[in-house]
Amino acid sequence: MSTLPPDLLIRPLGEAALCCAVNGPIALEPQQRIWQLGAGLAQTEGVLGLIPGMNNLTLSFDPLLTDSQALEQAARALWARPLRRQQAGRLVEIPVCYDGPDLSDVATHCGLSPDEVVRRHTAADYVVYFIGFQPGFAYLGGLDETLHTPRRAEPRVAVPAGSVGIGGAQTGIYPLVTPGGWQLIGRTTLPLFEPKAEPPTLLAPGDRVRFVAEGS
């Protein structure tokens, strides 16, 4: 059963944008409320863009068609509505070669063997909470609590594209070569970002992800 929504905090971002946010832990229900809020605001006159983040939603608007006060009232009215049952997103299976340079460190931190880390990482069903950091980077919820591992003390200058990592309570995949501090436990050859494709990102908020160990 859905619980009452947490308090919605709304603050201006310049003269033509608002950030709607909630305080609290990383969890699926608050994120589903953010998606529902975005769907409702997308139908509101004057709204130009919507960017969901972790426990927050940023919206830009046309000041000639609406204003921040009207949008705040609309957002609070939408937020107070009960959380609707949401249709499950696509299931995307991602093949992974679990040979990452930090796999042993993660195993040591968690008090597990590397094989058990892989088993638990592939046993979970994940949900895409939002896309951020870089094009196609999906922040996934659902990581087994026993695998929660802090980010590296010293981020890498260049993380290879396709690297599968753990950062705190989340897991994700680097679509492009970029600096990063997540613990790298494996890699995939599946492209997550294709600029000329439609849509350009493989994953979208609400999609479900399952990692499959190559050779299993």
One Martini backbone bead per residue (centre of mass of N, CA, C, O) as a GRO file, in nm:
protein
  216
    1MET     BB    1   0.098   0.036   0.021
    2SER     BB    2   0.074   0.359  -0.003
    3THR     BB    3   0.218   0.629   0.113
    4LEU     BB    4   0.273   0.919   0.217
    5PRO     BB    5   0.399   1.191   0.103
    6PRO     BB    6   0.655   1.367   0.104
    7ASP     BB    7   0.793   1.649   0.129
    8LEU     BB    8   0.789   1.930  -0.088
    9LEU     BB    9   1.060   2.091  -0.236
   10ILE     BB   10   1.075   2.439  -0.354
   11ARG     BB   11   1.299   2.595  -0.591
   12PRO     BB   12   1.468   2.828  -0.749
   13LEU     BB   13   1.622   2.854  -1.096
   14GLY     BB   14   1.603   3.133  -1.139
   15GLU     BB   15   1.345   3.266  -1.368
   16ALA     BB   16   1.286   2.958  -1.540
   17ALA     BB   17   1.306   2.762  -1.273
   18LEU     BB   18   1.259   2.444  -1.099
   19CYS     BB   19   1.298   2.259  -0.785
   20CYS     BB   20   1.189   1.933  -0.702
   21ALA     BB   21   1.209   1.793  -0.366
   22VAL     BB   22   1.331   1.520  -0.157
   23ASN     BB   23   1.383   1.378   0.142
   24GLY     BB   24   1.590   1.086   0.155
   25PRO     BB   25   1.613   0.786   0.058
   26ILE     BB   26   1.690   0.543  -0.158
   27ALA     BB   27   1.389   0.483  -0.349
   28LEU     BB   28   1.125   0.390  -0.540
   29GLU     BB   29   0.874   0.558  -0.455
   30PRO     BB   30   0.988   0.847  -0.478
   31GLN     BB   31   1.057   0.808  -0.779
   32GLN     BB   32   0.770   0.755  -0.877
   33ARG     BB   33   0.667   1.036  -0.791
   34ILE     BB   34   0.847   1.191  -0.982
   35TRP     BB   35   0.733   1.074  -1.243
   36GLN     BB   36   0.439   1.161  -1.192
   37LEU     BB   37   0.496   1.461  -1.178
   38GLY     BB   38   0.612   1.488  -1.464
   39ALA     BB   39   0.361   1.393  -1.618
   40GLY     BB   40   0.180   1.625  -1.517
   41LEU     BB   41   0.363   1.875  -1.600
   42ALA     BB   42   0.368   1.814  -1.910
   43GLN     BB   43   0.051   1.934  -1.920
   44THR     BB   44   0.157   2.217  -1.853
   45GLU     BB   45   0.148   2.530  -1.909
   46GLY     BB   46   0.485   2.643  -1.999
   47VAL     BB   47   0.634   2.384  -2.008
   48LEU     BB   48   0.957   2.285  -2.144
   49GLY     BB   49   1.112   2.109  -1.911
   50LEU     BB   50   1.228   1.774  -1.787
   51ILE     BB   51   1.441   1.663  -1.501
   52PRO     BB   52   1.520   1.377  -1.366
   53GLY     BB   53   1.625   1.274  -1.044
   54MET     BB   54   1.731   1.220  -0.729
   55ASN     BB   55   1.461   1.321  -0.565
   56ASN     BB   56   1.411   1.498  -0.840
   57LEU     BB   57   1.278   1.797  -1.026
   58THR     BB   58   1.339   1.973  -1.323
   59LEU     BB   59   1.199   2.287  -1.440
   60SER     BB   60   1.106   2.457  -1.729
   61PHE     BB   61   0.990   2.793  -1.836
   62ASP     BB   62   0.757   3.025  -1.968
   63PRO     BB   63   0.710   3.353  -1.858
   64LEU     BB   64   0.472   3.419  -2.077
   65LEU     BB   65   0.274   3.164  -1.963
   66THR     BB   66   0.407   3.164  -1.671
   67ASP     BB   67   0.479   3.088  -1.321
   68SER     BB   68   0.610   2.988  -1.024
   69GLN     BB   69   0.349   2.992  -0.858
   70ALA     BB   70   0.170   2.818  -1.044
   71LEU     BB   71   0.365   2.572  -1.049
   72GLU     BB   72   0.368   2.514  -0.749
   73GLN     BB   73   0.068   2.454  -0.723
   74ALA     BB   74   0.064   2.222  -0.927
   75ALA     BB   75   0.276   2.042  -0.790
   76ARG     BB   76   0.127   2.005  -0.516
   77ALA     BB   77  -0.128   1.876  -0.631
   78LEU     BB   78   0.013   1.633  -0.764
   79TRP     BB   79   0.164   1.526  -0.508
   80ALA     BB   80  -0.110   1.459  -0.341
   81ARG     BB   81  -0.151   1.230  -0.505
   82PRO     BB   82  -0.184   0.923  -0.555
   83LEU     BB   83  -0.011   0.647  -0.625
   84ARG     BB   84   0.018   0.497  -0.907
   85ARG     BB   85   0.010   0.230  -1.090
   86GLN     BB   86   0.294   0.108  -1.257
   87GLN     BB   87   0.428   0.017  -1.534
   88ALA     BB   88   0.642  -0.193  -1.638
   89GLY     BB   89   0.926  -0.198  -1.771
   90ARG     BB   90   1.167  -0.290  -1.941
   91LEU     BB   91   1.365  -0.574  -2.011
   92VAL     BB   92   1.724  -0.567  -1.958
   93GLU     BB   93   1.991  -0.752  -2.071
   94ILE     BB   94   2.333  -0.763  -1.934
   95PRO     BB   95   2.634  -0.844  -2.032
   96VAL     BB   96   2.904  -0.973  -1.812
   97CYS     BB   97   3.245  -0.927  -1.732
   98TYR     BB   98   3.392  -1.038  -1.424
   99ASP     BB   99   3.706  -0.835  -1.430
  100GLY     BB  100   3.744  -0.616  -1.237
  101PRO     BB  101   3.976  -0.422  -1.052
  102ASP     BB  102   3.757  -0.415  -0.782
  103LEU     BB  103   3.647  -0.694  -0.697
  104SER     BB  104   3.829  -0.766  -0.455
  105ASP     BB  105   3.766  -0.515  -0.284
  106VAL     BB  106   3.465  -0.567  -0.256
  107ALA     BB  107   3.486  -0.843  -0.125
  108THR     BB  108   3.641  -0.750   0.124
  109HIS     BB  109   3.440  -0.538   0.228
  110CYS     BB  110   3.192  -0.765   0.233
  111GLY     BB  111   3.295  -1.060   0.308
  112LEU     BB  112   3.353  -1.194   0.021
  113SER     BB  113   3.359  -1.351  -0.259
  114PRO     BB  114   3.380  -1.291  -0.585
  115ASP     BB  115   3.161  -1.498  -0.666
  116GLU     BB  116   2.944  -1.381  -0.469
  117VAL     BB  117   2.926  -1.105  -0.589
  118VAL     BB  118   2.825  -1.200  -0.863
  119ARG     BB  119   2.576  -1.351  -0.771
  120ARG     BB  120   2.434  -1.103  -0.636
  121HIS     BB  121   2.443  -0.910  -0.881
  122THR     BB  122   2.269  -1.119  -1.072
  123ALA     BB  123   2.008  -1.169  -0.878
  124ALA     BB  124   1.907  -0.894  -0.935
  125ASP     BB  125   1.656  -0.647  -0.975
  126TYR     BB  126   1.649  -0.354  -1.161
  127VAL     BB  127   1.604   0.011  -1.151
  128VAL     BB  128   1.558   0.297  -1.328
  129TYR     BB  129   1.573   0.613  -1.196
  130PHE     BB  130   1.802   0.763  -1.377
  131ILE     BB  131   1.956   0.998  -1.602
  132GLY     BB  132   2.314   1.069  -1.569
  133PHE     BB  133   2.629   1.253  -1.587
  134GLN     BB  134   2.582   1.091  -1.864
  135PRO     BB  135   2.503   0.963  -2.150
  136GLY     BB  136   2.326   0.672  -2.039
  137PHE     BB  137   2.347   0.694  -1.731
  138ALA     BB  138   2.232   0.452  -1.503
  139TYR     BB  139   2.054   0.462  -1.211
  140LEU     BB  140   2.043   0.185  -0.989
  141GLY     BB  141   1.805   0.005  -0.825
  142GLY     BB  142   1.862  -0.296  -0.601
  143LEU     BB  143   2.102  -0.336  -0.436
  144ASP     BB  144   2.253  -0.531  -0.244
  145GLU     BB  145   2.342  -0.454   0.076
  146THR     BB  146   2.607  -0.638   0.079
  147LEU     BB  147   2.731  -0.443  -0.176
  148HIS     BB  148   2.787  -0.197  -0.034
  149THR     BB  149   3.023   0.056  -0.163
  150PRO     BB  150   3.243   0.274  -0.159
  151ARG     BB  151   3.403   0.488  -0.308
  152ARG     BB  152   3.679   0.588  -0.421
  153ALA     BB  153   3.926   0.787  -0.301
  154GLU     BB  154   4.045   0.770  -0.607
  155PRO     BB  155   3.975   0.867  -0.892
  156ARG     BB  156   3.959   0.810  -1.214
  157VAL     BB  157   4.045   0.951  -1.515
  158ALA     BB  158   3.974   0.668  -1.685
  159VAL     BB  159   3.684   0.507  -1.771
  160PRO     BB  160   3.576   0.259  -1.935
  161ALA     BB  161   3.367   0.164  -2.152
  162GLY     BB  162   3.131  -0.058  -1.989
  163SER     BB  163   3.160  -0.020  -1.700
  164VAL     BB  164   3.096  -0.190  -1.396
  165GLY     BB  165   2.955  -0.046  -1.096
  166ILE     BB  166   3.006   0.069  -0.752
  167GLY     BB  167   2.811   0.328  -0.558
  168GLY     BB  168   2.732   0.240  -0.279
  169ALA     BB  169   2.379   0.177  -0.337
  170GLN     BB  170   2.485   0.154  -0.638
  171THR     BB  171   2.451   0.073  -0.985
  172GLY     BB  172   2.649   0.081  -1.301
  173ILE     BB  173   2.717   0.226  -1.636
  174TYR     BB  174   2.966   0.323  -1.854
  175PRO     BB  175   2.927   0.456  -2.173
  176LEU     BB  176   3.188   0.636  -2.132
  177VAL     BB  177   3.471   0.791  -2.128
  178THR     BB  178   3.558   0.867  -1.782
  179PRO     BB  179   3.559   0.993  -1.501
  180GLY     BB  180   3.579   0.790  -1.186
  181GLY     BB  181   3.473   0.630  -0.847
  182TRP     BB  182   3.385   0.359  -0.901
  183GLN     BB  183   3.356   0.022  -0.854
  184LEU     BB  184   3.509  -0.215  -1.059
  185ILE     BB  185   3.362  -0.544  -1.169
  186GLY     BB  186   3.311  -0.486  -1.487
  187ARG     BB  187   3.194  -0.564  -1.835
  188THR     BB  188   3.050  -0.427  -2.140
  189THR     BB  189   2.947  -0.432  -2.500
  190LEU     BB  190   2.694  -0.276  -2.458
  191PRO     BB  191   2.536  -0.019  -2.584
  192LEU     BB  192   2.411   0.296  -2.423
  193PHE     BB  193   2.517   0.507  -2.655
  194GLU     BB  194   2.350   0.653  -2.953
  195PRO     BB  195   2.331   0.948  -3.112
  196LYS     BB  196   2.166   0.832  -3.387
  197ALA     BB  197   1.955   0.724  -3.222
  198GLU     BB  198   1.595   0.616  -3.153
  199PRO     BB  199   1.687   0.635  -2.892
  200PRO     BB  200   2.012   0.704  -2.765
  201THR     BB  201   1.921   0.535  -2.519
  202LEU     BB  202   1.877   0.226  -2.383
  203LEU     BB  203   1.779   0.364  -2.121
  204ALA     BB  204   1.501   0.420  -1.888
  205PRO     BB  205   1.292   0.523  -1.678
  206GLY     BB  206   1.170   0.209  -1.533
  207ASP     BB  207   1.353   0.017  -1.615
  208ARG     BB  208   1.476  -0.311  -1.633
  209VAL     BB  209   1.759  -0.490  -1.485
  210ARG     BB  210   1.983  -0.760  -1.596
  211PHE     BB  211   2.254  -0.941  -1.503
  212VAL     BB  212   2.487  -1.137  -1.712
  213ALA     BB  213   2.705  -1.376  -1.696
  214GLU     BB  214   2.946  -1.469  -1.881
  215GLY     BB  215   2.887  -1.821  -1.932
  216SER     BB  216   2.591  -1.879  -1.784
   0.00000   0.00000   0.00000
